[in-house]
């Protein structure tokens, strides 16, 4: 006695194959999503800057390895807390009530905001940090959160100040030198010259520049 006719068996077999194909596609898609998530996580945690991912109400959703390692924290110590309750060594304490908060500005304007923070560290040394906040926007154009990065730029600021001081001294020495000193570009135009050089050509200094 046939329980299933050939047409029914063929239909059952096609349905089975279709179901298996759907399962394979879903499995492959899930594996692709998980692989992409793992790749993005490796990138996120390899960034040298300290990164916080915040919700629209400034609650920490995630933090990268650099932030956790620098501040000797675990993800459980920061996730779910307000960003201003987390003290980062590279930027000092944070106050939500002062003007110029990059995260608040990014939330309000929907664009990237940044500022340089100046603070005293535990040893009393003056330090500087560059803080940048970028909005996360959904398909409807609504700001749903913030990605905030912090970078210690103390050495760069100190280097710039040293260079500015050295340039200032060089300008003073050049201006007071008794010999003619001038700087030209590749076209032979004067970019700078001291008074001795202007006196040598008996021309006003301003008329020789450019």
C-alpha positions in Angstrom: 0.0 0.0 0.0 1.4 3.4 -1.0 1.3 5.9 1.8 2.7 8.7 -0.3 2.3 8.9 -4.1 5.3 9.9 -6.3 4.0 13.4 -6.7 3.6 13.9 -2.9 7.1 12.4 -2.3 8.7 14.7 -4.9 7.0 17.7 -3.3 8.0 16.7 0.1 11.6 16.2 -1.1 11.7 19.7 -2.7 10.3 21.3 0.5 12.9 19.5 2.5 15.7 20.7 0.2 14.4 24.3 0.3 14.2 24.2 4.1 17.8 22.9 4.2 18.9 25.7 1.8 17.3 28.3 4.1 19.0 26.8 7.1 22.4 26.9 5.3 21.9 30.5 4.2 20.9 31.6 7.7 23.9 29.8 9.2 26.3 31.3 6.6 24.8 34.7 7.2 25.1 34.4 11.0 28.7 33.3 10.5 29.4 36.3 8.3 27.8 38.7 10.8 29.8 37.1 13.7 33.0 37.3 11.6 32.4 41.0 10.8 31.6 41.7 14.4 34.8 40.1 15.5 36.8 42.1 12.9 35.3 45.4 14.0 35.9 44.5 17.6 39.6 43.8 16.8 39.8 47.2 15.1 38.0 48.9 17.9 40.4 47.5 20.5 43.5 48.1 18.5 43.0 51.9 18.4 45.6 53.7 20.5 43.1 56.5 21.5 40.8 55.9 24.5 37.3 55.3 23.0 33.9 55.4 24.7 30.6 54.5 23.0 27.7 56.4 24.6 24.0 56.3 24.3 22.0 59.5 23.6 21.7 60.1 27.3 25.5 59.8 27.8 25.4 56.3 29.3 28.5 54.2 28.5 27.7 51.3 26.2 31.3 50.2 25.4 34.9 51.1 25.9 38.0 49.9 24.1 41.1 48.2 25.4 43.2 51.4 25.5 40.8 53.1 27.8 40.4 50.2 30.1 44.2 49.5 30.3 45.2 53.1 30.8 42.7 53.6 33.6 43.1 50.2 35.1 39.4 49.4 34.7 37.3 46.5 33.6 34.4 46.9 31.2 32.0 46.2 34.1 33.4 49.3 35.8 32.3 51.6 33.1 29.4 50.0 31.2 26.0 51.5 32.3 27.6 54.5 34.0 27.3 58.1 32.9 30.4 59.2 31.0 31.1 62.1 33.3 31.3 59.7 36.3 34.4 58.0 34.7 37.7 59.7 35.5 40.2 59.2 32.8 43.9 59.6 33.6 44.5 61.2 30.2 42.0 63.9 30.6 41.3 64.4 34.4 37.8 64.7 35.9 34.8 65.6 33.7 32.0 68.0 34.5 28.8 68.0 32.6 27.8 71.5 33.6 30.6 73.4 31.8 30.4 74.8 28.2 32.4 73.1 25.5 31.6 69.5 26.3 32.2 67.8 22.9 29.7 65.0 23.6 26.9 67.5 24.4 27.8 69.6 21.3 27.8 66.5 19.0 24.4 65.5 20.4 22.9 69.0 20.0 24.3 69.8 16.6 24.6 66.3 15.1 28.2 66.9 13.9 31.7 66.2 15.1 32.9 68.4 18.0 36.3 68.6 19.7 38.2 70.6 22.3 41.6 70.5 24.1 41.3 69.8 27.8 43.9 71.3 30.2 44.3 69.7 33.6 46.7 68.9 36.4 47.6 65.3 37.0 48.1 63.5 40.3 51.7 64.7 40.5 50.8 68.3 39.8 52.1 68.4 36.3 50.1 70.3 33.6 48.7 68.0 31.0 46.7 68.3 27.8 44.2 66.0 26.1 42.4 66.2 22.8 38.8 65.1 23.1 36.7 64.4 20.0 33.0 63.4 19.8 31.2 62.1 16.7 27.5 61.4 16.5 26.0 58.0 15.6 23.0 58.6 13.3 20.3 56.1 12.3 18.6 55.8 8.9 16.1 58.5 9.8 19.0 60.9 10.6 18.4 60.9 14.3 21.4 61.0 16.7 21.3 57.8 18.7 24.6 58.0 20.4 28.1 59.3 20.5 31.6 57.9 19.9 34.1 59.8 22.0 37.9 59.6 21.7 40.5 61.0 24.0 44.2 61.4 23.2 47.0 62.6 25.5 48.7 65.4 23.5 50.9 66.7 26.3 54.2 65.9 24.6 53.0 67.5 21.3 51.9 70.7 23.1 55.3 70.8 25.0 57.1 70.3 21.7 55.1 73.1 20.0 55.8 75.5 22.9 59.5 74.7 22.8 59.6 75.2 19.1 57.7 78.5 19.4 60.1 79.7 22.0 63.1 78.7 19.9 61.6 80.5 16.9 61.0 83.6 19.0 64.6 83.6 20.2 65.9 83.1 16.6 63.8 86.1 15.4 65.2 88.3 18.1 68.8 87.2 17.4 68.2 87.8 13.6 66.6 91.2 14.1 69.5 92.4 16.3 72.3 90.9 14.3 74.8 93.5 12.9 75.1 91.5 9.6 72.6 91.2 6.8 70.4 88.1 7.2 67.6 87.2 4.8 65.4 84.2 3.9 64.2 83.7 0.3 61.9 81.2 -1.4 62.8 79.1 -4.5 61.6 82.0 -6.7 64.1 84.4 -5.1 61.5 86.4 -3.2 62.3 87.6 0.3 60.3 85.9 3.0 62.1 87.6 5.8 65.1 89.8 6.4 66.5 91.8 9.3 67.1 95.6 9.4 70.8 95.2 8.6 69.8 93.6 5.3 67.3 96.4 4.5 69.9 99.0 5.4 72.4 97.3 3.1 70.1 97.8 0.1 68.9 101.2 1.4 65.3 100.1 1.0 62.4 99.9 3.5 62.1 96.3 4.8 58.4 96.1 4.0 59.0 96.9 0.3 61.5 94.0 -0.1 59.2 91.3 1.3 57.4 89.1 -1.2 
